[in-house]
Each structure stands twice: as structure tokens, then as C-alpha cells.
Amino acid sequence: MTAEHSCCLLKSMDIPWQSLKAETLCAVIKEFVTRDGTDYGQSEASFDTKITDVYRLLKDKKARVVFDVESETCDIREVKGE
């Protein structure tokens, strides 16, 4: 396979959260914490707490920002054990 066709196989890519502008990162995190189906356990946390928690997960490398090429959207995903 040639290099020019290998890009077609790429479905998603990690985006270093530090490379995002502060307002962009904030928007991605806000969208994530307000998404339907996001589970925060038995007790519901405040909106600000959720944002702080997700930021901490990114900073601690327990979560990552992923860009989906097909839908052209960003998501935050848990980093599985390494």
C-alpha cells in the first residue's frame, strides 16, 4: 500500500489536549460532560465538578482526546491499562 492511500485507513487519532486552545478544550470537555449516557456513578456531581474531574483525568493521562475522522468530531476516552 502506498503512503497516499494509508491515510484512508485512519479512523481516529489522538490529539494532545495540551495542543488545543483553552476555549476549544473547554468546549470539548463541556460537550462530553453534558452528553446523554455519561455515567458518574451512584451520586451525581455538579457541572463544575464534572469539568474539573475530566480535566484532571486528561492531566493524569487517564483520559485522552480523540478526533474521529469519519464524523469529524472530538471525544474523550478512557486510557486503558498500559
Backbone as CSV, one residue per row, in Angstrom:
resi,resn,N_x,N_y,N_z,CA_x,CA_y,CA_z,C_x,C_y,C_z
1,MET,0.845,-1.180,0.000,0.000,0.000,0.000,0.890,1.243,0.000
2,THR,0.536,2.191,-0.789,1.318,3.423,-0.859,0.934,4.361,0.275
3,ALA,1.820,5.291,0.569,1.586,6.245,1.651,0.351,7.097,1.395
4,GLU,0.086,7.408,0.131,-1.059,8.263,-0.171,-2.386,7.581,0.129
5,HIS,-2.417,6.255,0.135,-3.654,5.528,0.430,-3.756,5.129,1.891
6,SER,-2.667,5.145,2.621,-2.716,4.729,4.016,-3.539,5.688,4.866
7,CYS,-3.648,6.947,4.467,-4.443,7.902,5.241,-5.923,7.539,5.215
8,CYS,-6.365,6.837,4.206,-7.766,6.451,4.098,-8.159,5.439,5.171
9,LEU,-7.198,4.722,5.737,-7.469,3.717,6.750,-7.585,4.326,8.138
10,LEU,-7.152,5.549,8.297,-7.159,6.212,9.591,-8.593,6.563,9.975
11,LYS,-9.051,6.002,11.109,-10.411,6.279,11.558,-10.447,7.288,12.682
12,SER,-9.416,7.297,13.506,-9.352,8.262,14.589,-7.905,8.518,14.953
13,MET,-7.686,9.642,15.614,-6.328,9.954,16.049,-6.376,10.682,17.375
14,ASP,-5.377,10.391,18.199,-5.262,11.085,19.475,-4.780,12.504,19.231
15,ILE,-5.365,13.422,19.966,-4.978,14.825,19.905,-4.441,15.200,21.286
16,PRO,-3.188,15.594,21.394,-2.683,16.014,22.710,-3.533,17.174,23.230
17,TRP,-4.136,16.989,24.399,-5.041,18.017,24.920,-4.318,19.339,25.137
18,GLN,-3.004,19.267,25.395,-2.225,20.485,25.618,-2.094,21.313,24.343
19,SER,-2.291,20.684,23.181,-2.158,21.402,21.914,-3.422,22.175,21.533
20,LEU,-4.509,21.927,22.254,-5.756,22.621,21.963,-5.787,23.984,22.651
21,LYS,-6.407,24.945,21.999,-6.623,26.243,22.639,-7.522,26.012,23.847
22,ALA,-7.352,26.832,24.874,-8.108,26.666,26.118,-9.616,26.631,25.868
23,GLU,-10.118,27.516,25.013,-11.557,27.550,24.761,-12.036,26.315,24.001
24,THR,-11.185,25.765,23.144,-11.531,24.546,22.416,-11.591,23.366,23.372
25,LEU,-10.580,23.231,24.223,-10.566,22.154,25.204,-11.777,22.259,26.120
26,CYS,-12.087,23.447,26.563,-13.241,23.659,27.433,-14.530,23.223,26.742
27,ALA,-14.677,23.559,25.472,-15.874,23.181,24.721,-15.978,21.664,24.564
28,VAL,-14.857,20.999,24.311,-14.847,19.534,24.176,-15.243,18.898,25.508
29,ILE,-14.675,19.385,26.601,-14.993,18.836,27.924,-16.460,19.093,28.271
30,LYS,-16.962,20.303,28.017,-18.362,20.625,28.322,-19.302,19.736,27.525
31,GLU,-19.003,19.531,26.260,-19.839,18.658,25.428,-19.824,17.239,25.987
32,PHE,-18.661,16.785,26.420,-18.528,15.439,26.960,-19.345,15.256,28.243
33,VAL,-19.231,16.193,29.172,-19.917,16.016,30.458,-21.426,16.223,30.368
34,THR,-21.900,16.882,29.317,-23.346,17.085,29.165,-23.988,16.042,28.251
35,ARG,-23.196,15.162,27.700,-23.695,14.143,26.778,-24.613,13.157,27.505
36,ASP,-25.685,12.775,26.867,-26.578,11.761,27.428,-25.833,10.445,27.575
37,GLY,-26.087,9.772,28.692,-25.484,8.461,28.909,-24.138,8.493,29.594
38,THR,-23.607,9.683,29.892,-22.340,9.761,30.614,-22.620,9.378,32.060
39,ASP,-21.899,8.360,32.542,-22.149,7.808,33.874,-21.125,8.318,34.875
40,TYR,-21.617,8.876,35.971,-20.733,9.385,37.018,-20.896,8.619,38.327
41,GLY,-21.419,7.393,38.238,-21.550,6.576,39.435,-22.883,6.787,40.126
42,GLN,-22.922,6.408,41.399,-24.176,6.438,42.144,-24.645,7.850,42.474
43,SER,-23.729,8.763,42.695,-24.132,10.136,43.019,-23.780,11.070,41.870
44,GLU,-24.691,11.963,41.591,-24.499,12.921,40.508,-23.638,14.088,40.991
45,ALA,-22.631,14.438,40.213,-21.735,15.546,40.557,-22.228,16.822,39.892
46,SER,-21.806,17.974,40.421,-22.160,19.251,39.808,-21.436,19.395,38.471
47,PHE,-21.951,20.281,37.654,-21.359,20.534,36.340,-19.887,20.931,36.476
48,ASP,-19.582,21.858,37.384,-18.197,22.304,37.578,-17.299,21.168,38.057
49,THR,-17.819,20.308,38.933,-17.043,19.164,39.415,-16.742,18.203,38.274
50,LYS,-17.721,17.973,37.417,-17.516,17.080,36.271,-16.406,17.624,35.363
51,ILE,-16.439,18.915,35.096,-15.421,19.535,34.238,-14.044,19.396,34.879
52,THR,-13.949,19.678,36.164,-12.684,19.555,36.885,-12.188,18.112,36.862
53,ASP,-13.090,17.162,37.061,-12.710,15.745,37.060,-12.159,15.303,35.708
54,VAL,-12.820,15.716,34.621,-12.357,15.333,33.284,-11.006,15.977,32.991
55,TYR,-10.851,17.238,33.352,-9.559,17.908,33.162,-8.465,17.161,33.918
56,ARG,-8.752,16.740,35.141,-7.777,16.005,35.947,-7.426,14.661,35.286
57,LEU,-8.421,13.988,34.743,-8.166,12.719,34.051,-7.245,12.918,32.851
58,LEU,-7.466,13.995,32.108,-6.590,14.295,30.972,-5.174,14.585,31.457
59,LYS,-5.072,15.410,32.469,-3.772,15.804,33.009,-3.010,14.602,33.572
60,ASP,-3.745,13.669,34.199,-3.136,12.472,34.784,-2.955,11.337,33.776
61,LYS,-3.261,11.619,32.505,-3.128,10.647,31.414,-4.019,9.418,31.601
62,LYS,-5.168,9.624,32.231,-6.148,8.560,32.412,-7.276,8.674,31.389
63,ALA,-7.250,9.769,30.629,-8.194,10.000,29.537,-7.443,10.709,28.426
64,ARG,-8.015,10.659,27.216,-7.362,11.281,26.058,-8.421,11.885,25.145
65,VAL,-8.002,12.872,24.386,-8.875,13.480,23.389,-8.627,12.759,22.070
66,VAL,-9.714,12.336,21.445,-9.621,11.588,20.192,-10.459,12.305,19.134
67,PHE,-9.870,12.466,17.945,-10.591,13.047,16.811,-11.034,11.915,15.907
68,ASP,-12.338,11.827,15.644,-12.899,10.815,14.748,-12.937,11.395,13.341
69,VAL,-12.191,10.765,12.457,-12.046,11.283,11.092,-13.369,11.236,10.329
70,GLU,-14.113,10.151,10.491,-15.351,9.990,9.728,-16.414,11.020,10.123
71,SER,-16.611,11.220,11.423,-17.651,12.145,11.863,-17.125,13.567,12.072
72,GLU,-15.787,13.713,12.012,-15.119,14.997,12.220,-15.504,15.603,13.570
73,THR,-15.497,14.748,14.605,-15.821,15.184,15.956,-14.726,14.744,16.922
74,CYS,-14.689,15.410,18.067,-13.748,15.037,19.127,-14.517,14.309,20.221
75,ASP,-13.805,13.412,20.895,-14.369,12.679,22.009,-13.292,12.572,23.083
76,ILE,-13.698,12.272,24.284,-12.773,11.996,25.368,-12.967,10.545,25.741
77,ARG,-11.868,9.807,25.758,-11.932,8.371,26.033,-10.984,7.993,27.153
78,GLU,-11.400,6.999,27.883,-10.591,6.459,28.964,-9.343,5.792,28.389
79,VAL,-8.226,5.967,29.061,-6.995,5.287,28.674,-7.010,3.947,29.393
80,LYS,-6.983,2.882,28.614,-6.988,1.529,29.182,-5.616,1.241,29.769
81,GLY,-5.560,0.329,30.735,-4.314,-0.020,31.413,-3.183,-0.324,30.447
82,GLU,-2.013,0.225,30.764,-0.853,0.044,29.886,0.130,-0.898,30.512
